[in-house]
Amino acid sequence: MRAIGQDSLGGPEVLKLIEVDRPEPGPSEVLVRVHAAGVNPTDWWHRSTGGLAGRPIRLGWDVSGTVEAVGLGVTMYRPGDEVFGMPRLPQPAGAYADYLTSPARHLARKPRSLSHVEAAALPVAALTGLQSLVDTAALRPGQRVLVHAAAGGVGHLAVQIAKSLGAYVIGTASAAKHDFVRSMGADEVIDYTTADFASAARDIDVVIDTIGGEYGPRSLRTLRPSGMVVSLASPAEAPLAEVAAASGLRAGFTIVEPDHAGLKALAELADAGALRPHIAAVLPLADAAKAHELGESGRTTGKLVLSIVE
């Protein structure tokens, strides 16, 4: 079968199309025929640094496809079922390929209302938003949420999820992307290139920080007492919790986890018309390097997806 591999760490140019043996599902696993694979910042971080493994791995975690075979003990799915999910993260999954194996409960049934390309754009980014807002911040209806980079992959989905939870949502984005962010449901949009968001946003209950660096400390200034900054950018942001606590605030760094219940919740939101990914570009598997170049440019709106079954 086809897959994307790399022999060394480096830029997008290290990615290449290779032939490998088709995997077989083990106990509690399923074999998925991949129709589409989402592309995420964690992909190019692993490509260039080796991630937790410290070495080249087979990239890709976002997947949408059909069940080809089931392993011993699997009763949730049968061959032919359409599924989507985020297998194994932070361990390698290898979604940039014709087939992958996944623990059955790292998947859920694909939203009926979405294509495979759209479904593949959801798991990593939307689970990040859902887990941050619900599990980490315990967002309640009527609270105020500030989403940084609200037109980005995580950002535009976090805006929609926060709105579905009854929040008042403020996003930061360049002026050219304000209409897009409003179309995702944002109540206000701040142009971070001309305004200081830390002065423009007030009485915020939850900040979703996808940028890191000085955005974390500045975001603390927007919070009301007991408010929380959820950092998604880098483990280096973890010490922000100590700074926040000294002012009676909260901050935390979170890493997305495989989540069967979360995937089901996302599918329900999608099928109810409350969640839809914006696809910036769809590229063939062989153009994985080009997808990484586009993603690392920082100029894409929404998500990039590799189409495997054409």
C-alpha positions as CSV (number, residue, x, y, z in Angstrom):
1,M,0.0,0.0,0.0
2,R,1.0,3.7,-0.4
3,A,2.1,5.7,2.6
4,I,4.1,8.9,3.3
5,G,7.4,8.2,5.0
6,Q,10.6,10.0,5.9
7,D,14.2,8.8,6.5
8,S,15.4,11.9,8.4
9,L,14.0,14.8,10.4
10,G,13.7,18.1,8.6
11,G,11.6,20.3,6.4
12,P,8.7,19.3,4.1
13,E,11.1,18.0,1.5
14,V,11.9,14.9,3.7
15,L,8.4,13.5,3.1
16,K,8.1,11.0,0.3
17,L,5.7,8.5,-1.1
18,I,6.7,4.9,-0.2
19,E,5.3,1.4,-0.5
20,V,4.7,-0.6,2.8
21,D,2.9,-3.8,3.8
22,R,-0.8,-3.4,4.7
23,P,-1.2,-3.7,8.5
24,E,-3.4,-6.3,10.2
25,P,-5.7,-5.4,13.1
26,G,-4.8,-6.8,16.5
27,P,-7.2,-7.6,19.3
28,S,-9.6,-4.7,20.0
29,E,-8.4,-3.0,16.8
30,V,-9.9,-2.3,13.3
31,L,-8.3,-1.9,9.9
32,V,-9.5,1.3,8.3
33,R,-9.4,2.0,4.5
34,V,-8.4,5.7,4.7
35,H,-10.4,8.0,2.5
36,A,-9.0,11.3,3.8
37,A,-6.4,12.4,6.4
38,G,-6.3,15.8,8.1
39,V,-3.1,17.8,8.4
40,N,-2.2,19.5,11.7
41,P,0.6,21.5,13.3
42,T,1.5,18.4,15.3
43,D,2.3,16.7,12.1
44,W,5.0,19.1,11.0
45,W,6.3,19.3,14.6
46,H,6.8,15.6,14.6
47,R,8.3,15.7,11.0
48,S,10.9,18.2,12.0
49,T,11.7,17.2,15.6
50,G,10.7,13.6,16.0
51,G,8.3,14.5,18.7
52,L,8.3,12.3,21.8
53,A,10.0,9.5,19.9
54,G,12.9,11.7,18.9
55,R,13.1,10.0,15.5
56,P,11.2,9.9,12.2
57,I,7.7,8.3,12.4
58,R,4.8,7.7,10.0
59,L,2.8,10.9,10.2
60,G,-0.9,11.6,10.5
61,W,-3.6,11.2,13.1
62,D,-6.8,12.6,11.7
63,V,-8.6,9.9,9.7
64,S,-11.9,9.3,8.0
65,G,-12.6,6.1,6.1
66,T,-14.4,2.7,6.1
67,V,-13.8,-0.3,8.3
68,E,-12.0,-3.0,6.2
69,A,-11.6,-5.7,8.9
70,V,-12.1,-6.1,12.6
71,G,-9.7,-7.7,15.1
72,L,-10.5,-10.2,17.9
73,G,-13.1,-8.9,20.3
74,V,-14.4,-6.0,18.3
75,T,-18.2,-5.7,18.3
76,M,-18.7,-2.0,17.7
77,Y,-18.0,-2.0,14.0
78,R,-18.4,-4.3,11.0
79,P,-16.6,-4.1,7.6
80,G,-18.1,-1.3,5.5
81,D,-18.9,1.0,8.5
82,E,-17.9,4.6,8.0
83,V,-15.7,5.9,10.8
84,F,-13.6,8.9,11.8
85,G,-11.2,9.5,14.6
86,M,-7.8,10.3,16.0
87,P,-5.9,7.0,16.7
88,R,-3.1,6.6,19.2
89,L,-2.0,10.2,19.7
90,P,0.7,10.9,20.8
91,Q,1.9,7.5,19.6
92,P,2.3,7.1,15.8
93,A,-0.8,6.3,13.9
94,G,0.3,6.7,10.2
95,A,-2.9,8.2,8.8
96,Y,-1.0,9.4,5.7
97,A,-1.6,6.0,4.0
98,D,-4.1,3.8,2.2
99,Y,-4.8,1.8,5.4
100,L,-4.2,2.1,9.1
101,T,-5.1,0.1,12.2
102,S,-6.7,1.8,15.2
103,P,-8.0,0.8,18.6
104,A,-11.8,0.5,18.0
105,R,-12.6,3.1,20.7
106,H,-10.3,5.7,19.2
107,L,-12.9,6.0,16.4
108,A,-16.6,6.8,16.1
109,R,-19.1,6.6,13.3
110,K,-18.6,9.4,10.8
111,P,-21.1,12.2,10.9
112,R,-23.7,11.5,8.3
113,S,-23.9,15.1,7.1
114,L,-20.1,15.3,6.4
115,S,-18.0,14.0,3.5
116,H,-14.9,12.0,4.4
117,V,-12.8,15.1,3.6
118,E,-14.8,17.2,6.1
119,A,-14.8,14.5,8.7
120,A,-11.1,14.0,8.5
121,A,-10.7,17.7,9.3
122,L,-12.4,17.4,12.7
123,P,-10.8,15.0,15.2
124,V,-7.5,16.6,16.3
125,A,-8.6,20.2,16.1
126,A,-12.2,19.8,17.3
127,L,-11.3,17.4,20.1
128,T,-8.7,19.9,21.2
129,G,-11.4,22.6,21.4
130,L,-14.0,20.3,23.0
131,Q,-11.6,18.9,25.7
132,S,-10.2,22.4,26.4
133,L,-13.6,24.0,26.8
134,V,-15.5,21.2,28.5
135,D,-13.0,19.1,30.4
136,T,-10.3,21.6,31.3
137,A,-12.3,24.9,31.6
138,A,-15.7,23.5,32.6
139,L,-17.4,26.1,30.4
140,R,-20.9,27.0,31.4
141,P,-23.7,28.7,29.3
142,G,-23.5,32.5,29.4
143,Q,-19.8,32.6,30.0
144,R,-17.4,34.7,27.9
145,V,-14.8,33.0,25.8
146,L,-11.8,34.5,24.0
147,V,-10.4,32.4,21.1
148,H,-7.0,33.4,19.7
149,A,-6.3,32.8,16.0
150,A,-10.0,32.2,15.6
151,A,-9.7,31.6,11.9
152,G,-7.2,28.8,12.3
153,G,-7.7,25.1,12.4
154,V,-8.4,24.8,16.1
155,G,-9.8,28.3,16.4
156,H,-12.6,28.2,14.0
157,L,-13.9,24.9,15.5
158,A,-13.5,26.2,19.1
159,V,-15.6,29.2,18.2
160,Q,-18.4,26.9,17.0
161,I,-18.1,24.5,19.9
162,A,-18.2,27.4,22.4
163,K,-21.3,28.8,20.8
164,S,-23.0,25.4,20.9
165,L,-22.3,25.4,24.6
166,G,-24.1,28.7,25.1
167,A,-21.0,31.0,25.4
168,Y,-20.5,34.6,24.3
169,V,-17.5,34.3,21.9
170,I,-14.8,36.8,21.0
171,G,-12.2,35.9,18.5
172,T,-8.9,37.5,17.4
173,A,-8.0,37.6,13.7
174,S,-6.6,39.9,11.1
175,A,-9.2,42.2,9.5
176,A,-9.4,40.2,6.3
177,K,-10.7,37.2,8.3
178,H,-13.3,39.0,10.4
179,D,-16.2,38.1,8.2
180,F,-15.2,34.4,8.2
181,V,-14.8,34.4,12.0
182,R,-18.3,36.0,12.4
183,S,-19.7,33.4,10.0
184,M,-18.4,30.7,12.4
185,G,-20.6,32.3,15.1
186,A,-18.3,34.7,16.9
187,D,-20.1,37.6,18.6
188,E,-17.1,39.9,18.4
189,V,-13.8,39.9,16.5
190,I,-10.7,41.8,17.5
191,D,-8.1,42.8,14.9
192,Y,-4.9,41.8,16.7
193,T,-2.8,43.8,14.2
194,T,-4.3,47.1,15.2
195,A,-5.7,46.7,18.7
196,D,-4.4,45.3,22.0
197,F,-6.7,42.4,22.7
198,A,-5.7,42.6,26.4
199,S,-7.4,46.0,26.6
200,A,-10.2,45.3,24.1
201,A,-11.4,42.1,25.8
202,R,-12.7,42.2,29.4
203,D,-14.4,39.9,31.9
204,I,-13.4,36.8,30.1
205,D,-14.1,33.4,31.7
206,V,-12.0,31.2,29.3
207,V,-9.2,32.0,26.9
208,I,-8.2,29.4,24.3
209,D,-4.6,30.3,23.5
210,T,-3.3,28.5,20.3
211,I,-0.4,30.9,19.9
212,G,1.7,30.9,23.1
213,G,4.6,33.1,23.9
214,E,3.5,36.5,25.3
215,Y,-0.1,35.7,24.5
216,G,-0.5,33.7,27.7
217,P,0.6,36.4,30.1
218,R,-1.3,39.1,28.2
219,S,-4.4,36.9,28.2
220,L,-4.4,36.9,32.0
221,R,-5.2,40.6,31.9
222,T,-8.5,39.8,30.2
223,L,-9.8,37.4,32.8
224,R,-12.4,38.0,35.5
225,P,-11.7,36.5,38.9
226,S,-11.3,32.7,38.7
227,G,-11.1,32.9,34.9
228,M,-8.8,30.5,33.0
229,V,-6.3,30.6,30.2
230,V,-6.1,27.2,28.4
231,S,-2.8,27.0,26.5
232,L,-2.5,24.7,23.5
233,A,0.8,26.0,22.0
234,S,3.7,24.5,23.9
235,P,4.5,22.7,27.2
236,A,6.7,25.7,27.8
237,E,3.5,27.5,28.7
238,A,2.9,25.3,31.7
239,P,4.6,27.7,34.2
240,L,1.9,30.2,33.4
241,A,-0.2,28.4,36.0
242,E,2.0,29.7,38.8
243,V,1.7,33.3,37.5
244,A,-2.0,33.0,37.2
245,A,-2.5,31.5,40.7
246,A,-0.7,34.5,42.3
247,S,-3.5,36.7,40.9
248,G,-6.4,34.4,41.8
249,L,-6.6,33.2,38.2
250,R,-6.1,29.8,36.5
251,A,-4.0,28.6,33.6
252,G,-3.2,25.2,32.2
253,F,-1.5,23.5,29.3
254,T,-3.5,20.6,27.7
255,I,-2.7,17.9,25.1
256,V,-5.6,16.4,23.2
257,E,-6.3,12.7,23.9
258,P,-8.2,10.0,21.9
259,D,-11.8,10.3,23.0
260,H,-14.6,8.0,21.7
261,A,-17.3,10.0,23.7
262,G,-15.9,13.3,22.4
263,L,-16.0,12.1,18.8
264,K,-19.6,11.0,19.2
265,A,-20.4,14.5,20.6
266,L,-18.7,16.2,17.7
267,A,-20.6,14.0,15.2
268,E,-23.9,15.0,16.9
269,L,-23.0,18.7,16.7
270,A,-22.1,18.3,13.0
271,D,-25.3,16.4,12.2
272,A,-27.3,19.1,14.0
273,G,-25.7,21.8,11.9
274,A,-23.7,23.3,14.8
275,L,-20.2,22.3,13.7
276,R,-18.7,22.3,10.2
277,P,-15.0,22.5,9.4
278,H,-13.8,25.0,6.8
279,I,-11.5,23.3,4.3
280,A,-8.7,25.5,3.1
281,A,-7.3,23.0,0.6
282,V,-7.5,19.4,-0.4
283,L,-4.4,17.7,-1.8
284,P,-3.6,14.2,-3.0
285,L,-1.5,11.9,-0.7
286,A,1.6,12.4,-2.9
287,D,1.5,16.1,-2.2
288,A,1.9,15.8,1.6
289,A,5.0,17.9,1.5
290,K,3.0,20.7,-0.2
291,A,0.3,20.4,2.4
292,H,3.0,20.9,5.1
293,E,4.4,23.9,3.3
294,L,1.0,25.5,3.1
295,G,0.3,24.8,6.8
296,E,3.6,26.1,8.0
297,S,3.1,29.4,6.1
298,G,0.6,30.3,8.8
299,R,-1.7,31.9,6.2
300,T,-4.3,29.2,5.8
301,T,-7.9,29.6,7.0
302,G,-9.4,26.4,8.5
303,K,-8.0,23.0,7.7
304,L,-5.8,21.2,5.2
305,V,-6.8,17.7,4.2
306,L,-5.2,14.9,2.1
307,S,-7.5,13.0,-0.1
308,I,-6.5,9.3,-0.2
309,V,-9.4,7.7,-2.1
310,E,-10.0,9.7,-5.3
